[in-house]
Amino acid sequence: MLNAQTNYRQSIADWDKQRIAELKSPAGWLNVAGLFWLKLGINTFGSDSANSIIFNKADFPAELGRFEWSGDSIYWYTAQRQLVKHQGKPVQRSIALILNQPGMYPFTFKHYQWNLIQRENKVAIRFRDFENPALSRLDSIPRYPVDSTWRITARLVPMPGKQLTITNVLGQTIKQPSAGRLDFRFNGVPYSLEAMDEGNDQLLILFGDDTNALETYASGRYLYVEKPEPGSVVILDFNKAENPPCAFTPFGTCPLPPVQNRLPIPISAGEKEVHSFDLK
């Protein structure tokens, strides 16, 4: 029994280490240094205050180029004497995004990278700086002591036709099919959480609880679980409850927990709020 507990604590420590590595990776959230919303027409991009989109840093040119949003397409034009790459090749003009179609390779300049994201009818540049100071400021994420009590068995109940209403931090609300309801008991009391299908082998649960804004991130946390067969059991390991991206960068567009996923109890497990470094 003692060995099992030791092994379990080590598995959470390993998970935590991997979590930090992912946050610091090129695709992680600690290098996100800007989120710039485009307007229809011309959007100039550079460090000069005359630009539509301003990134004011010493090694960034006064004007790097411009995006032009016309109809369903957005084009990039590189300014003279600047070297911007797209798919690894210098680019002067490129279709950056065909709206409502997936897939977009990033643009690169020096140690910067950016791509376009679409949120409903809004389009933005997600801008990364691979020398962002936040990368060196985060060494650990505060967390509750590992407690196997919070490793709970749940059962997936299919909900055909059920739609989840999800609102993000921008105030946009969308509906998407529910992946099902996860029913579980804690201290003999029944609870349930609705899950979103991530399109791989995992389900994502956006949840809130009574620790929010006191010890954990104000809007709630995320929990990923392995996707089970309908009606089968799954483990909800709240020791792996994690902060949303918006806890690490002010430039996220995080979805918020739906009202039915706000648990009326404190979930004293998993990650706490991050206060150890200045994100801005």
JOCORCOR-V237937 format. One record per pair of residues at least 6 apart in sequence whose ideal C-beta (glycine too) atoms are under 6 Angstrom apart, sorted by sequence separation. I is the first residue (numbers start at 1). J is the second residue. If there is no record, write none. Layout:
BEGIN
i & j
I & J
I & J
END
This chain:
BEGIN
i & j
22 & 28
23 & 29
24 & 30
78 & 84
167 & 173
198 & 204
212 & 218
228 & 234
246 & 252
23 & 30
44 & 51
67 & 74
68 & 75
84 & 91
97 & 104
106 & 113
107 & 114
116 & 123
117 & 124
184 & 191
245 & 252
44 & 52
45 & 53
86 & 94
166 & 174
195 & 203
196 & 204
212 & 220
246 & 254
43 & 52
47 & 56
67 & 76
106 & 115
117 & 126
183 & 192
225 & 234
245 & 254
43 & 53
165 & 175
195 & 205
244 & 254
66 & 77
104 & 115
114 & 125
115 & 126
181 & 192
182 & 193
65 & 77
104 & 116
163 & 175
164 & 176
193 & 205
208 & 220
47 & 60
65 & 78
114 & 127
181 & 194
182 & 195
207 & 220
48 & 62
65 & 79
78 & 92
164 & 178
193 & 207
46 & 61
47 & 62
64 & 79
113 & 128
180 & 195
46 & 62
63 & 79
77 & 93
162 & 178
178 & 194
179 & 195
36 & 53
46 & 63
112 & 129
179 & 196
46 & 64
64 & 82
76 & 94
87 & 105
179 & 197
205 & 223
223 & 241
44 & 63
45 & 64
97 & 116
111 & 130
159 & 178
45 & 65
76 & 96
96 & 116
111 & 131
204 & 224
221 & 241
222 & 242
34 & 55
61 & 82
86 & 107
159 & 180
44 & 66
73 & 95
74 & 96
158 & 180
159 & 181
202 & 224
203 & 225
222 & 244
74 & 97
84 & 107
85 & 108
157 & 180
42 & 66
43 & 67
156 & 180
157 & 181
179 & 203
203 & 227
73 & 98
84 & 109
202 & 227
42 & 68
156 & 182
157 & 183
201 & 227
217 & 243
72 & 99
247 & 274
154 & 182
155 & 183
243 & 271
38 & 67
40 & 69
238 & 267
241 & 270
242 & 271
250 & 279
154 & 184
164 & 194
217 & 247
239 & 269
249 & 279
250 & 280
38 & 69
238 & 269
239 & 270
152 & 184
238 & 270
219 & 256
220 & 257
206 & 255
208 & 257
207 & 257
206 & 257
120 & 172
207 & 261
208 & 262
209 & 263
206 & 261
210 & 265
211 & 266
210 & 266
216 & 272
217 & 273
209 & 266
215 & 272
216 & 273
209 & 267
194 & 260
193 & 261
156 & 228
158 & 230
156 & 230
169 & 246
155 & 233
156 & 234
153 & 233
154 & 234
154 & 236
170 & 253
152 & 236
38 & 123
168 & 253
169 & 254
151 & 237
37 & 124
168 & 255
36 & 124
150 & 238
35 & 124
36 & 125
150 & 239
166 & 255
167 & 256
34 & 127
146 & 239
165 & 258
33 & 127
164 & 258
32 & 128
33 & 129
31 & 128
31 & 129
31 & 130
33 & 132
31 & 132
30 & 134
30 & 135
24 & 135
150 & 269
147 & 269
144 & 268
144 & 269
143 & 271
143 & 272
141 & 271
142 & 272
12 & 146
119 & 253
9 & 146
138 & 277
8 & 148
137 & 277
29 & 245
35 & 251
32 & 249
34 & 251
29 & 248
32 & 251
29 & 249
15 & 240
12 & 239
END
